[in-house]
Amino acid sequence: MHTYTGIKRFVQETLGCSCPEEVFDKIDYQKECDGISRSKVSIGDRLLIYIITMDGKSDIQGVINSALERGVEERDKKGLNRFRLVLVASHPDELRSSAEQAFNDSGYTNEKTHLHVVNERDVESF
């Protein structure tokens, strides 16, 4: 229950998702999947979220391109509405500008794909 509540709060408050309340009746959470340091959340068969912890040493363009390629493909294959890529960092303000540039340069962006750069504290509850 703690994980469900934390994820719901994170998606609504931190990411600003305005999905209807009933969407949150179905939450699938997978911690550290696909061999990279990330988690995956699927909300109500509508929203797919990849959460990646950035260590500051990673190739940000490569990480973002890889995550977007997989995420957009998975979103489309499952018929979901949105894909959100969340990068988690201890100092998100230092990462935000380069992350946004890499996101925009990726070739995978559209109105159904979003980037968020958040603080580690934002994901502590799950």
Residue frames relative to the residue before (quaternion, step in Angstrom):
aa qw qx qy qz dx dy dz
M 1.0000 0.0000 0.0000 0.0000 0.00 0.00 0.00
H 0.6075 0.5646 -0.3442 0.4401 3.56 1.07 -0.79
T 0.6570 0.5077 -0.3080 0.4646 3.59 0.94 -0.88
Y 0.6429 0.5314 -0.3183 0.4506 3.60 0.90 -0.93
T 0.6816 0.4888 -0.2817 0.4660 3.58 0.84 -1.01
G 0.6656 0.5079 -0.2974 0.4588 3.56 0.96 -0.87
I 0.6557 0.4989 -0.3094 0.4748 3.56 0.96 -0.85
K 0.6532 0.5168 -0.3201 0.4514 3.58 0.87 -0.90
R 0.6581 0.5002 -0.3036 0.4739 3.59 0.90 -0.91
F 0.6442 0.5311 -0.3128 0.4528 3.58 0.94 -0.93
V 0.6936 0.4808 -0.2792 0.4579 3.58 0.81 -1.02
Q 0.7187 0.4413 -0.2623 0.4690 3.59 0.87 -0.88
E 0.7850 0.3637 -0.1873 0.4652 3.58 0.73 -1.03
T 0.7410 0.4069 -0.2422 0.4761 3.60 0.74 -0.98
L 0.7624 0.3539 -0.1967 0.5048 3.58 0.86 -0.95
G 0.4042 -0.7541 0.4419 0.2695 3.59 1.22 -0.30
C 0.2941 0.7702 -0.5133 0.2382 3.58 1.13 0.60
S 0.1808 -0.7977 0.5693 0.0829 3.56 -0.85 0.99
C 0.1913 0.8004 -0.5369 0.1858 3.56 1.13 0.70
P 0.5708 -0.5823 0.4438 0.3718 3.60 -1.12 0.58
E 0.6604 -0.5563 0.3476 0.3655 3.56 -1.12 0.71
E 0.6559 0.5367 -0.3267 0.4183 3.61 0.94 -0.80
V 0.5225 0.6303 -0.4115 0.4006 3.61 1.19 -0.39
F 0.6895 0.5004 -0.2710 0.4480 3.57 1.07 -0.77
D 0.4433 0.6744 -0.4660 0.3627 3.60 1.25 0.18
K 0.7681 0.2392 -0.1424 0.5767 3.57 1.19 -0.47
I 0.1116 0.7739 -0.6098 0.1296 3.56 -0.46 1.27
D 0.0882 -0.7667 0.6352 0.0303 3.54 -0.85 1.04
Y 0.0345 -0.8132 0.5796 -0.0390 3.57 -0.66 1.16
Q 0.0175 -0.7787 0.6268 -0.0216 3.55 -0.83 1.06
K 0.2443 -0.7855 0.5563 0.1178 3.54 -0.68 1.12
E 0.8692 -0.0445 -0.0206 0.4920 3.53 -1.01 1.01
C 0.2307 0.7738 -0.5463 0.2225 3.52 0.31 1.30
D 0.8068 0.3306 -0.2418 0.4258 3.55 -1.35 0.24
G 0.6375 -0.6107 0.3207 0.3432 3.58 1.09 0.60
I 0.6758 0.3747 -0.3308 0.5418 3.58 1.21 0.24
S 0.6037 -0.5839 0.3974 0.3697 3.53 -1.19 0.46
R 0.4686 0.6495 -0.4865 0.3490 3.55 0.12 1.27
S 0.2871 -0.7000 0.6227 0.1995 3.46 -1.39 0.28
K 0.2252 -0.7595 0.5964 0.1299 3.52 -1.27 0.45
V 0.0568 -0.7797 0.6236 0.0041 3.55 -0.97 0.93
S 0.0848 -0.7533 0.6507 0.0445 3.52 -1.03 0.91
I 0.1377 -0.8049 0.5767 0.0259 3.54 -0.77 1.09
G 0.8846 -0.1264 0.0664 0.4440 3.56 -0.78 1.13
D 0.5718 -0.6109 0.3769 0.3971 3.59 1.04 0.66
R 0.6096 0.5430 -0.3559 0.4548 3.56 1.18 0.64
L 0.8178 0.2028 -0.0374 0.5373 3.53 0.94 -0.97
L 0.1117 -0.7686 0.6283 0.0455 3.55 -0.98 0.95
I 0.0492 -0.7990 0.5991 -0.0144 3.56 -0.86 1.01
Y 0.1271 -0.7331 0.6625 0.0867 3.55 -1.01 0.90
I 0.1260 -0.7810 0.6102 0.0428 3.56 -0.91 0.98
I 0.0249 -0.8153 0.5760 -0.0536 3.56 -0.55 1.22
T 0.2987 -0.7333 0.5850 0.1754 3.55 -0.90 0.97
M 0.2017 -0.7826 0.5826 0.0859 3.55 -0.74 1.12
D 0.2781 -0.7891 0.5294 0.1408 3.55 -0.88 0.94
G 0.5656 -0.6171 0.3798 0.3938 3.58 1.25 0.04
K 0.6999 0.4290 -0.2626 0.5070 3.58 1.21 -0.39
S 0.5286 0.6673 -0.3898 0.3513 3.55 1.26 -0.36
D 0.5108 -0.5826 0.5356 0.3358 3.53 -1.33 0.44
I 0.2904 -0.8153 0.4705 0.1722 3.57 0.01 1.29
Q 0.6416 0.5124 -0.3449 0.4549 3.62 0.94 -0.77
G 0.6696 0.5028 -0.2974 0.4587 3.58 0.93 -0.86
V 0.6434 0.5163 -0.3148 0.4694 3.57 0.98 -0.87
I 0.6897 0.4753 -0.2828 0.4673 3.58 0.83 -0.97
N 0.6489 0.5132 -0.3298 0.4547 3.62 0.88 -0.85
S 0.6734 0.4999 -0.2948 0.4580 3.57 0.87 -0.95
A 0.6819 0.4847 -0.2890 0.4654 3.58 0.87 -0.94
L 0.6661 0.4970 -0.3093 0.4621 3.58 0.93 -0.82
E 0.6292 0.5337 -0.3399 0.4514 3.57 0.95 -0.82
R 0.6951 0.4609 -0.2690 0.4817 3.58 0.85 -0.98
G 0.6935 0.5080 -0.2794 0.4276 3.56 0.86 -1.00
V 0.6671 0.4851 -0.2996 0.4794 3.57 0.92 -0.89
E 0.6356 0.5210 -0.3238 0.4687 3.58 1.02 -0.81
E 0.6742 0.4850 -0.2959 0.4719 3.59 0.91 -0.90
R 0.6249 0.5400 -0.3338 0.4545 3.59 0.97 -0.86
D 0.7057 0.4669 -0.2667 0.4615 3.57 0.81 -1.02
K 0.6451 0.5340 -0.3165 0.4456 3.58 0.98 -0.86
K 0.7396 0.3965 -0.2127 0.5005 3.58 1.02 -0.83
G 0.4549 -0.7157 0.4309 0.3085 3.60 1.25 -0.04
L 0.3420 0.7474 -0.4974 0.2774 3.58 1.09 0.67
N 0.5680 -0.6376 0.4176 0.3106 3.57 -1.23 0.48
R 0.8326 0.0865 0.0310 0.5461 3.56 0.87 -0.97
F 0.1361 -0.7323 0.6568 0.1178 3.50 -1.37 0.46
R 0.0621 -0.7814 0.6208 0.0132 3.54 -0.89 1.00
L 0.1845 -0.7531 0.6252 0.0890 3.53 -0.88 1.04
V 0.0940 -0.8008 0.5915 0.0030 3.55 -0.68 1.16
L 0.1337 -0.7629 0.6297 0.0599 3.54 -0.80 1.08
V 0.1870 -0.7845 0.5876 0.0655 3.55 -0.83 1.07
A 0.0819 0.8001 -0.5861 0.0982 3.57 -0.82 1.03
S 0.5536 -0.6020 0.4555 0.3516 3.54 -1.19 0.51
H 0.7678 0.1520 -0.0917 0.6156 3.59 1.22 -0.56
P 0.1393 -0.8588 0.4859 0.0832 3.59 0.42 1.18
D 0.6089 0.5699 -0.3675 0.4116 3.60 1.02 -0.63
E 0.6430 0.5217 -0.3156 0.4634 3.57 1.13 -0.63
L 0.7064 0.4584 -0.2403 0.4828 3.58 1.18 -0.56
R 0.5498 0.6971 -0.3722 0.2706 3.55 1.09 -0.79
S 0.6932 0.4918 -0.2986 0.4341 3.61 0.74 -0.99
S 0.6985 0.4430 -0.2832 0.4854 3.60 0.82 -0.91
A 0.6179 0.5391 -0.3443 0.4573 3.60 1.07 -0.65
E 0.6636 0.4999 -0.3032 0.4667 3.58 0.92 -0.88
Q 0.6401 0.5159 -0.3232 0.4687 3.58 1.02 -0.79
A 0.6591 0.5012 -0.3011 0.4731 3.59 0.94 -0.92
F 0.6253 0.5392 -0.3209 0.4640 3.58 1.02 -0.83
N 0.6978 0.4759 -0.2669 0.4641 3.58 0.85 -0.99
D 0.6939 0.4691 -0.2648 0.4777 3.59 1.12 -0.68
S 0.5172 0.7142 -0.3766 0.2841 3.58 1.25 -0.33
G 0.3865 -0.7241 0.4889 0.2956 3.60 1.03 -0.67
Y 0.6564 0.5094 -0.3068 0.4643 3.61 1.28 0.04
T 0.5346 0.6647 -0.3954 0.3406 3.58 1.21 0.02
N 0.1632 0.7333 -0.6537 0.0916 3.49 -1.24 0.69
E 0.7459 -0.4118 0.2707 0.4480 3.59 -1.25 -0.09
K 0.6949 0.4560 -0.2720 0.4849 3.61 1.24 -0.25
T 0.6728 0.4363 -0.2710 0.5324 3.57 1.34 0.17
H 0.0181 -0.8285 0.5572 -0.0522 3.58 -0.72 1.08
L 0.2414 -0.7458 0.6054 0.1377 3.55 -1.25 0.59
H 0.0189 -0.7637 0.6453 0.0021 3.54 -1.09 0.83
V 0.1210 -0.7502 0.6452 0.0794 3.56 -1.07 0.77
V 0.0041 0.8379 -0.5400 0.0792 3.55 -0.47 1.25
N 0.5675 -0.5875 0.4692 0.3356 3.51 -1.37 0.27
E 0.6430 -0.5316 0.3902 0.3895 3.58 -1.16 0.58
R 0.6212 0.5669 -0.3410 0.4200 3.60 1.01 -0.77
D 0.6146 0.5856 -0.3442 0.4011 3.59 1.11 -0.61
V 0.7608 0.3434 -0.1922 0.5160 3.60 1.16 -0.47
E 0.3620 0.7717 -0.4617 0.2456 3.59 1.24 0.20
S 0.6762 0.5366 -0.3018 0.4047 3.59 1.04 -0.72
F 0.7656 0.1769 -0.1545 0.5989 3.58 1.25 0.05
